[in-house]
Amino acid sequence: MLKQRVLSLALVLIVICSSTPLAAEAQANNTLEWGVDVGEEFTYVMQRAYFADPSYIPLVVGHYSFVSGMIVGEKAILRIVSLNEIPMLINESSQMPQSLCNLERANDSVPIISGLQDFVYPIGDWDFIVQMNNLSAQEGITLIDTAEEWGFTGATTLLFPDNTVVANTIELRYEKENGTLNYMRLRYSTLGTDLIDIIIVNWHSGMPTIVSEGIQTTTILIVAIASVVGIIVFIIVYQGYRSKKPVVQKLGE
């Protein structure tokens, strides 16, 4: 199972050469800018980390190693370490500027991961980011674009080693004001039942640090089926009771 990295942010410096002594000044093709500064810190919380089976844990940790260092309900500090310079001309996704961050536990400053990417994006030109990464044309991608947030959901179908067909959905939302990751949800499910469900948020005062699990579709079906069966049994019992009443009593009803 391979992680599909939708936004690859590796910086390539652009050098424009001219055969004439006076080179024309390059025209900017984007209005990107950083909304954060090096050294800024942000608080994150893993609100949920559900695994139907512990054997599924390596599937997530293999691609999102920082998950293993986070504890549900406990805060972690994201620190901006470096921000690449934003080129005036960007012609492909590999030229997009990149941010690097470190993540550590808030209560004891134990490092979780260093050199973390994709937690901060440049702001100011979200349409350009969509264009450079061809997001609108990629199958299974649904864009999110509100006044406060930009992001996307990506959906794929996977086949587990035991031949179980699994729906994999990842949702990423970024805060337009500063470009930081606001919400991340990674979910694997089959037949309406979650196998893995992880939620990580940019935490602010007043927000919950833990969110409860939703009612599984299979649970809803079981309850619905049990209710229908109960109604059928009641009707059968009631009809049997009526059939045993004396004829005089039936005529009187």
Rosetta blueprint (number, residue, H / E / L):
1 M L
2 L L
3 K L
4 Q L
5 R L
6 V L
7 L L
8 S L
9 L L
10 A L
11 L L
12 V L
13 L L
14 I L
15 V L
16 I L
17 C L
18 S L
19 S L
20 T L
21 P L
22 L L
23 A L
24 A L
25 E L
26 A L
27 Q L
28 A L
29 N L
30 N L
31 T L
32 L L
33 E E
34 W L
35 G L
36 V L
37 D L
38 V L
39 G L
40 E L
41 E E
42 F E
43 T E
44 Y E
45 V E
46 M E
47 Q E
48 R E
49 A E
50 Y E
51 F E
52 A L
53 D L
54 P H
55 S H
56 Y H
57 I H
58 P H
59 L H
60 V H
61 V H
62 G L
63 H L
64 Y L
65 S H
66 F H
67 V H
68 S H
69 G H
70 M L
71 I L
72 V L
73 G L
74 E L
75 K E
76 A E
77 I E
78 L E
79 R E
80 I E
81 V E
82 S E
83 L E
84 N L
85 E L
86 I L
87 P L
88 M L
89 L L
90 I L
91 N L
92 E L
93 S H
94 S H
95 Q H
96 M L
97 P L
98 Q L
99 S E
100 L E
101 C E
102 N E
103 L E
104 E E
105 R E
106 A L
107 N L
108 D L
109 S L
110 V L
111 P E
112 I E
113 I E
114 S E
115 G E
116 L E
117 Q L
118 D L
119 F L
120 V E
121 Y L
122 P L
123 I E
124 G L
125 D L
126 W H
127 D H
128 F H
129 I H
130 V H
131 Q H
132 M H
133 N L
134 N L
135 L H
136 S H
137 A H
138 Q L
139 E L
140 G L
141 I E
142 T E
143 L E
144 I E
145 D E
146 T L
147 A L
148 E L
149 E E
150 W E
151 G E
152 F E
153 T E
154 G E
155 A E
156 T E
157 T E
158 L E
159 L E
160 F L
161 P L
162 D L
163 N L
164 T L
165 V E
166 V E
167 A E
168 N E
169 T E
170 I E
171 E E
172 L E
173 R E
174 Y E
175 E E
176 K L
177 E L
178 N L
179 G L
180 T E
181 L E
182 N E
183 Y E
184 M E
185 R E
186 L E
187 R E
188 Y E
189 S E
190 T E
191 L L
192 G L
193 T E
194 D E
195 L E
196 I E
197 D E
198 I E
199 I E
200 I E
201 V E
202 N E
203 W L
204 H L
205 S L
206 G L
207 M L
208 P L
209 T L
210 I L
211 V L
212 S L
213 E L
214 G L
215 I L
216 Q L
217 T H
218 T H
219 T H
220 I H
221 L H
222 I H
223 V H
224 A H
225 I H
226 A H
227 S H
228 V H
229 V H
230 G H
231 I H
232 I H
233 V H
234 F H
235 I H
236 I H
237 V H
238 Y H
239 Q H
240 G H
241 Y H
242 R H
243 S H
244 K L
245 K L
246 P L
247 V H
248 V H
249 Q H
250 K H
251 L H
252 G H
253 E L
